[in-house]
């Protein structure tokens, strides 16, 4: 029962993705056709607008950020370091556990094969 439902869901998802791609393709095609149909003057105008927009973007200057004094940064760094080390330890333990589990599984499989 559950397997069939999962399959149906997957199929629906695939269909949706296909539809999305189809719509995107159609939109692109429409844009291409519109560009083909426009006259030379219109094209020139559009290109000029795009150029101006790009120039405007280039002209904007970034504001300089004020430097903040680091208050209590050392303690924070220490805490962070300790936290990272703990996480590292936990990850290592997890990995070890996983390896051990896999080893057990392999042993069981070997035993079963021997029988």
Secondary structure, DSSP 8 states (H G I E B T S, - for coil): -HHHHHHHHHHHHHHHHHHHHHHHHHHHHHHHHHHHHS-HHHHHHHHHHHHHHHHHHHH-----------SSHHHHHHHHHHHHHHHHHHHHHHHHHHHHHHHHHHHHHHHHHH-
